[in-house]
Amino acid sequence: MRYVIDIYGVLVPALLLWIIVAYILSGILRRIMQRFDLYRLVWHRPLFDFSIFVCLLGVVVYLSEYLA
């Protein structure tokens, strides 16, 4: 597992990058859900958004380990 990623000499924690990627992906997913009015099917929107973010973060971390 990579804990630190070197970006042009700057050491950045890998988890920070995975969090940013997961946040961007969850933002795209939120826009799609708003566009098609799928939030009407969700009971608690902030809790649902947070759970989607956590799931996406898990997928991103898993794929980073799998692809590295």
Residue pairs with C-beta under 8 A, 6 or more apart in sequence:
1 14
1 65
2 14
2 64
2 68
3 13
3 14
4 11
4 12
4 13
4 14
5 11
5 12
5 13
5 14
5 17
6 12
14 64
15 61
18 57
18 60
18 61
18 64
19 57
21 60
22 53
22 56
22 57
22 59
22 60
23 53
25 56
25 60
26 49
26 52
26 53
26 56
29 52
29 56
30 49
30 52
32 38
33 39
39 45
39 48
42 48
